[in-house]
Amino acid sequence: MAKVNFHQAWDNIFERYNLLDRIKEHGFVDISADDIKAVDNKEPRNLTKIDFREKLPNIMKREGLSILAVKNGLYKIAKNDPFIDVKEEISGEIIELEVPQNILTIDPFNIKSESGALDIAAISGMYDALFGEKSQLSVRGRLRGSLHFKVGDTAYDIEGVQIEVDGGYETKNALHLIEAKIGYTNNINIRQLLYPQLYWHDQLQGKKEIKSYLFYLQDDIFRFIPYCYDGAIGYLDHSKERAFRFKELRAPFSIYSVAVDPTSIDSSVPFPQADRFETIHTMLILLSQNSCLTKEEFSSYFDIVERQIHYYFSALKWLKLAKDENDCLLLTKRGEEIVTLPFKSRIEALAEIVFGDPIFHAVLHDQAIEPFLFYLYNMHSESTIKRRLRTIRSWIKYFDNL
């Protein structure tokens, strides 16, 4: 029997329970975890954990539907969009901070976890600047609570659903809630911002203002974007976002100084077709925190579709940073060595690999590319070459900006 994938499983669920007609009649439908599992014996938590718009099953994308948990083991499917868009470009200046003195247990240039990023932000005084007053950590972790809100015309009565706060910091006048992410994503589920905001608003009963932020550690930039609840799903106020980085004294480095290395060609791995190098860098960090990750496990961290995960998998192998064993990706010795380096040294090491490649090197220097190089990588059609050149230019832009 053929293995049923994520999208096929949801097609089967919709067909078994006639969900589209029921949604058309009532505007929504509630479905239990037991009913979900009964169709193809798939784990409901794997089918319903949808943190980004791109992760919606195809049938929900086509019909403009979404799914949110309303109780432990019960989900509501409705015609709405419970995702908040995030701009990639950082608004305003990036404030440079001195490295905290006398702290040996956290390396500010080699942060690999959300908790580490939150802690060094607190130690370095980022929160003092962000909140405008001194703060203390008072909330962190998971809890269960009840909420009531609407998305579009659909009411949600949430009872006993898990609510998670990465970091909650109290000041004299407010509770500041932070949702932390390693790496950028272009949207986020309201569950991660709205739920904590409403829960703590109800708990404190107006005794303190509740302020929420989406925090990205984008390479070496600590980026905080205020979340504003407007009675609907809320929005991110990019006009008031703040960004910080630590000063790092290093000799200047230029990607244009990297020497070409003809021996670097390995045509056993496809030439990269993964435009966002920041995502590759984030994947490298994730692998350093896990012994091995499958494509499905990687997919849960990023706002990219299933097909693209394969391209990023392949790019890590092309860079010789990771290897594939039994459909699971793990770091190579090179990957292990590079990921331990401080941020700028790590980026320089990655640039040496990328721009040592003859094709990347030629494009960087506006030189003609020998046709046989394309053929080595089985790139014969103009459309294929065009897509690969787009990836090259995207990577050049990434390293140039750093």
C-alpha positions as CSV (number, residue, x, y, z in Angstrom):
1,M,0.0,0.0,0.0
2,A,1.3,3.4,-1.0
3,K,2.3,5.7,1.8
4,V,-0.2,8.5,2.4
5,N,1.4,12.0,2.6
6,F,0.3,15.0,4.6
7,H,-1.8,16.5,1.7
8,Q,-3.4,13.2,0.8
9,A,-4.3,12.5,4.4
10,W,-6.2,15.8,4.5
11,D,-7.9,15.1,1.2
12,N,-9.1,11.8,2.6
13,I,-10.3,13.5,5.9
14,F,-12.3,16.1,3.9
15,E,-13.8,13.4,1.7
16,R,-14.6,11.0,4.6
17,Y,-16.5,13.6,6.6
18,N,-17.9,15.7,3.8
19,L,-16.2,18.7,5.4
20,L,-16.5,21.2,2.5
21,D,-20.3,20.9,2.3
22,R,-20.5,21.2,6.1
23,I,-18.3,24.3,6.1
24,K,-20.4,25.8,3.3
25,E,-23.5,25.3,5.3
26,H,-22.3,26.4,8.8
27,G,-19.2,28.6,8.0
28,F,-17.0,26.2,10.0
29,V,-16.7,22.7,11.3
30,D,-15.3,21.1,14.4
31,I,-13.4,17.9,14.1
32,S,-11.9,15.7,16.8
33,A,-8.4,14.2,17.0
34,D,-10.0,10.8,17.1
35,D,-11.8,11.4,13.8
36,I,-8.6,12.7,12.2
37,K,-6.7,9.6,13.2
38,A,-9.5,7.2,12.2
39,V,-9.0,8.0,8.5
40,D,-5.4,7.0,7.7
41,N,-4.1,6.4,11.3
42,K,-1.9,9.6,11.0
43,E,-1.0,11.3,14.3
44,P,-3.4,14.3,14.7
45,R,-0.6,16.5,16.3
46,N,1.5,16.1,13.1
47,L,-1.4,17.0,10.8
48,T,-2.7,20.0,12.8
49,K,0.6,21.7,13.8
50,I,0.6,24.4,11.1
51,D,2.7,27.4,12.2
52,F,3.0,29.1,8.8
53,R,0.6,29.7,5.9
54,E,2.8,27.7,3.6
55,K,2.2,24.6,5.8
56,L,-1.5,24.4,5.1
57,P,-2.7,21.3,3.3
58,N,-3.4,21.8,-0.3
59,I,-7.2,21.5,0.1
60,M,-7.2,24.2,2.7
61,K,-5.1,26.5,0.6
62,R,-7.4,26.0,-2.4
63,E,-10.6,26.7,-0.3
64,G,-9.1,29.5,1.8
65,L,-9.5,27.5,5.0
66,S,-7.5,27.2,8.2
67,I,-7.4,25.0,11.3
68,L,-6.9,26.0,15.0
69,A,-7.2,24.0,18.2
70,V,-10.1,25.0,20.4
71,K,-9.9,22.2,23.0
72,N,-7.5,19.4,23.9
73,G,-8.3,17.0,21.0
74,L,-10.7,19.3,19.2
75,Y,-10.1,21.5,16.2
76,K,-12.0,24.1,14.3
77,I,-11.7,24.4,10.5
78,A,-13.0,27.7,9.1
79,K,-12.8,30.0,6.1
80,N,-10.3,32.6,7.3
81,D,-6.6,33.5,7.4
82,P,-5.1,33.3,11.0
83,F,-1.6,34.2,10.0
84,I,0.2,37.5,10.5
85,D,2.6,38.7,7.7
86,V,6.2,39.8,8.6
87,K,8.3,42.0,6.5
88,E,11.8,40.8,5.8
89,E,13.6,44.1,5.6
90,I,14.5,45.6,9.0
91,S,13.0,49.0,9.6
92,G,15.2,51.7,11.1
93,E,18.8,51.6,12.3
94,I,20.6,48.7,13.9
95,I,22.0,49.7,17.3
96,E,25.4,48.3,18.1
97,L,26.1,47.2,21.6
98,E,29.2,46.4,23.6
99,V,29.7,42.7,24.4
100,P,28.7,42.0,28.0
101,Q,31.7,41.7,30.3
102,N,32.4,38.9,32.7
103,I,29.9,36.5,31.0
104,L,31.6,33.3,30.0
105,T,28.7,30.9,29.6
106,I,27.0,32.6,26.7
107,D,28.9,33.6,23.5
108,P,26.9,36.5,21.9
109,F,28.5,35.6,18.5
110,N,27.5,32.0,18.6
111,I,23.9,31.8,19.7
112,K,22.1,28.6,18.7
113,S,18.9,28.6,20.8
114,E,15.9,30.8,21.4
115,S,16.5,30.7,25.2
116,G,20.2,31.7,24.7
117,A,19.1,34.6,22.5
118,L,16.6,35.8,25.0
119,D,19.1,35.6,27.9
120,I,21.9,37.5,26.2
121,A,19.4,40.1,25.1
122,A,18.5,40.6,28.8
123,I,22.1,40.6,30.0
124,S,23.2,43.1,27.4
125,G,20.5,45.7,28.2
126,M,18.5,45.3,25.0
127,Y,15.3,45.0,27.0
128,D,16.1,48.2,28.9
129,A,16.2,50.0,25.6
130,L,13.2,48.2,24.2
131,F,10.9,48.6,27.2
132,G,12.2,52.0,28.4
133,E,12.6,50.7,32.0
134,K,14.2,47.9,34.0
135,S,12.5,44.5,33.8
136,Q,12.6,41.1,35.4
137,L,11.9,37.7,33.9
138,S,8.6,36.5,35.4
139,V,7.0,34.2,32.8
140,R,8.5,31.4,30.7
141,G,7.1,28.1,29.5
142,R,3.8,26.3,28.7
143,L,0.4,26.5,30.4
144,R,-3.2,25.9,29.5
145,G,-6.0,28.5,29.5
146,S,-9.2,29.7,28.1
147,L,-9.7,32.5,25.5
148,H,-12.5,34.0,23.5
149,F,-12.0,35.9,20.2
150,K,-13.1,36.1,16.6
151,V,-11.3,35.7,13.3
152,G,-13.5,37.2,10.6
153,D,-17.0,35.9,11.2
154,T,-15.9,32.8,13.2
155,A,-16.0,32.8,17.0
156,Y,-13.4,30.8,18.8
157,D,-14.0,29.6,22.4
158,I,-10.6,28.2,23.4
159,E,-10.6,25.9,26.5
160,G,-7.6,24.1,27.9
161,V,-5.4,24.6,24.8
162,Q,-1.6,24.9,25.3
163,I,-0.3,28.5,25.5
164,E,3.5,29.0,25.4
165,V,5.6,32.1,26.3
166,D,9.3,32.1,25.3
167,G,10.0,35.0,27.7
168,G,7.8,37.3,29.8
169,Y,9.4,40.3,31.4
170,E,7.7,42.5,34.0
171,T,8.4,46.2,34.4
172,K,6.7,48.6,36.8
173,N,3.9,49.3,34.4
174,A,3.7,46.4,32.0
175,L,4.2,42.7,31.2
176,H,6.3,42.3,28.0
177,L,5.7,38.9,26.2
178,I,8.3,37.8,23.6
179,E,7.9,35.1,21.0
180,A,11.4,34.1,19.9
181,K,12.6,32.6,16.6
182,I,16.0,31.7,15.2
183,G,15.9,32.9,11.6
184,Y,13.3,34.9,9.7
185,T,9.9,33.6,8.5
186,N,7.5,35.7,6.4
187,N,4.4,34.9,8.5
188,I,3.4,33.5,11.9
189,N,0.3,31.8,13.3
190,I,-1.8,34.0,15.6
191,R,-1.6,31.1,18.2
192,Q,2.0,32.2,19.0
193,L,1.2,35.9,19.6
194,L,-2.5,36.4,20.2
195,Y,-3.0,33.5,22.6
196,P,-0.4,34.7,25.2
197,Q,-1.6,38.3,24.8
198,L,-5.2,37.6,25.5
199,Y,-4.5,35.1,28.3
200,W,-2.3,37.4,30.3
201,H,-4.7,40.4,29.6
202,D,-7.4,38.3,31.3
203,Q,-5.2,37.2,34.1
204,L,-3.9,40.6,35.1
205,Q,-7.3,42.3,34.7
206,G,-5.9,45.7,33.7
207,K,-3.4,45.9,36.6
208,K,-0.6,46.1,34.0
209,E,-0.5,46.7,30.3
210,I,0.3,43.7,28.2
211,K,2.8,44.3,25.4
212,S,3.9,41.6,22.9
213,Y,6.8,41.3,20.5
214,L,8.0,39.0,17.8
215,F,11.7,38.5,18.2
216,Y,13.9,37.2,15.4
217,L,17.6,36.4,15.7
218,Q,18.4,37.0,12.0
219,D,22.0,36.0,11.6
220,D,23.7,38.4,14.1
221,I,20.8,40.8,14.4
222,F,18.5,40.8,17.3
223,R,15.2,42.1,15.9
224,F,12.1,43.0,18.0
225,I,8.8,43.8,16.3
226,P,5.8,45.0,18.5
227,Y,2.6,43.0,18.1
228,C,-0.6,45.1,18.3
229,Y,-4.0,43.5,19.1
230,D,-6.7,45.3,17.2
231,G,-9.7,43.2,18.1
232,A,-9.2,41.0,15.0
233,I,-6.0,38.9,14.6
234,G,-3.7,41.8,15.3
235,Y,-0.7,43.1,13.3
236,L,3.0,43.7,13.6
237,D,4.0,47.4,13.9
238,H,7.2,47.6,11.8
239,S,7.4,51.4,12.3
240,K,8.3,50.8,16.0
241,E,10.6,47.8,15.6
242,R,14.0,47.8,17.2
243,A,17.2,46.0,16.1
244,F,20.5,45.4,17.8
245,R,23.8,43.7,17.2
246,F,27.0,43.3,19.1
247,K,30.2,45.0,18.1
248,E,32.8,42.6,16.8
249,L,36.3,43.8,16.0
250,R,37.6,41.8,13.0
251,A,39.8,42.5,10.0
252,P,37.7,43.5,6.9
253,F,36.7,40.6,4.7
254,S,35.5,40.7,1.1
255,I,33.8,37.9,-0.8
256,Y,35.6,39.3,-3.9
257,S,39.0,38.2,-2.4
258,V,38.0,34.5,-2.3
259,A,40.1,32.4,-4.7
260,V,38.5,30.0,-7.1
261,D,38.9,26.3,-6.3
262,P,38.4,24.1,-9.4
263,T,38.7,20.9,-7.2
264,S,35.6,21.9,-5.2
265,I,33.2,20.7,-8.0
266,D,31.2,17.7,-6.9
267,S,28.6,16.8,-9.6
268,S,27.2,14.0,-7.5
269,V,25.1,16.6,-5.6
270,P,22.8,18.9,-7.6
271,F,23.8,22.5,-8.0
272,P,22.0,24.7,-5.4
273,Q,18.4,25.9,-6.1
274,A,17.7,27.4,-2.7
275,D,17.5,31.2,-2.8
276,R,17.5,32.1,0.9
277,F,21.0,31.6,2.3
278,E,19.8,32.8,5.7
279,T,17.5,29.7,5.8
280,I,20.5,27.5,5.0
281,H,22.5,29.1,7.9
282,T,19.5,28.6,10.3
283,M,19.3,25.0,9.2
284,L,23.0,24.5,10.0
285,I,22.3,25.9,13.5
286,L,19.3,23.6,14.0
287,L,21.4,20.6,12.9
288,S,24.0,21.5,15.6
289,Q,21.3,21.2,18.2
290,N,19.9,17.9,16.9
291,S,21.7,14.7,16.1
292,C,19.7,14.3,13.0
293,L,16.7,15.9,11.3
294,T,14.3,14.6,8.6
295,K,12.7,16.8,5.9
296,E,9.4,16.7,7.8
297,E,11.1,17.8,11.0
298,F,12.9,20.6,9.2
299,S,9.7,21.7,7.5
300,S,8.1,22.6,10.8
301,Y,10.6,25.3,11.4
302,F,10.3,27.2,8.1
303,D,7.8,29.1,6.0
304,I,8.7,27.2,2.8
305,V,6.7,24.5,1.0
306,E,7.5,20.8,1.1
307,R,9.2,20.8,-2.3
308,Q,11.6,23.6,-1.3
309,I,12.7,21.7,1.8
310,H,14.3,19.2,-0.6
311,Y,16.3,22.0,-2.3
312,Y,17.6,23.3,1.0
313,F,18.5,19.8,2.1
314,S,20.5,19.4,-1.1
315,A,22.2,22.8,-0.7
316,L,23.6,21.8,2.7
317,K,25.0,18.6,1.1
318,W,26.4,20.6,-1.8
319,L,28.2,22.8,0.7
320,K,29.5,19.6,2.3
321,L,28.1,20.8,5.7
322,A,25.7,17.9,6.0
323,K,25.1,14.3,4.8
324,D,22.1,12.2,4.2
325,E,21.7,9.0,6.1
326,N,18.4,7.0,5.9
327,D,16.5,10.2,4.8
328,C,17.9,12.0,7.8
329,L,20.4,14.9,7.6
330,L,23.3,15.2,10.0
331,L,26.4,17.4,10.1
332,T,29.6,16.4,8.5
333,K,33.0,17.1,10.2
334,R,33.2,20.3,8.1
335,G,29.7,21.3,9.3
336,E,30.6,20.6,12.9
337,E,33.8,22.7,12.7
338,I,32.1,25.7,11.0
339,V,29.0,25.9,13.2
340,T,31.2,26.2,16.3
341,L,32.9,29.4,14.9
342,P,31.8,32.9,16.0
343,F,29.3,34.4,13.6
344,K,31.6,36.5,11.4
345,S,34.2,33.8,11.2
346,R,31.5,31.3,10.3
347,I,30.2,33.5,7.5
348,E,33.7,34.0,6.2
349,A,34.2,30.2,6.2
350,L,30.9,29.7,4.3
351,A,31.8,32.4,1.8
352,E,35.1,30.6,1.1
353,I,33.2,27.5,0.2
354,V,30.5,29.2,-1.9
355,F,32.7,31.6,-3.9
356,G,35.5,29.1,-4.3
357,D,33.1,27.2,-6.7
358,P,33.9,28.1,-10.3
359,I,30.4,29.0,-11.3
360,F,29.7,31.2,-8.2
361,H,33.1,32.8,-8.7
362,A,32.5,33.6,-12.3
363,V,29.1,35.2,-11.7
364,L,30.5,37.2,-8.7
365,H,33.2,38.6,-11.0
366,D,31.0,39.1,-14.0
367,Q,33.0,36.6,-16.0
368,A,31.8,34.2,-18.7
369,I,30.9,30.7,-17.4
370,E,32.4,27.8,-19.2
371,P,29.5,25.7,-20.7
372,F,31.0,22.4,-19.6
373,L,30.5,23.5,-16.0
374,F,26.7,23.6,-16.5
375,Y,26.9,20.2,-18.2
376,L,28.8,18.7,-15.2
377,Y,25.8,19.6,-13.0
378,N,23.3,18.3,-15.7
379,M,22.1,21.8,-16.4
380,H,21.1,21.8,-20.1
381,S,18.0,23.9,-20.5
382,E,18.0,27.7,-20.4
383,S,15.2,27.7,-17.8
384,T,17.2,25.4,-15.4
385,I,20.3,27.6,-15.8
386,K,18.2,30.7,-15.2
387,R,16.9,29.3,-11.9
388,R,20.4,28.4,-10.7
389,L,21.7,31.9,-11.6
390,R,18.9,33.4,-9.5
391,T,20.1,31.4,-6.6
392,I,23.7,32.5,-7.2
393,R,22.7,36.2,-7.3
394,S,20.5,35.8,-4.2
395,W,23.5,34.3,-2.3
396,I,25.8,37.1,-3.5
397,K,23.3,39.7,-2.2
398,Y,23.2,37.9,1.2
399,F,26.9,37.9,1.7
400,D,27.3,41.4,0.3
401,N,24.8,42.7,2.8
402,L,26.7,41.1,5.7
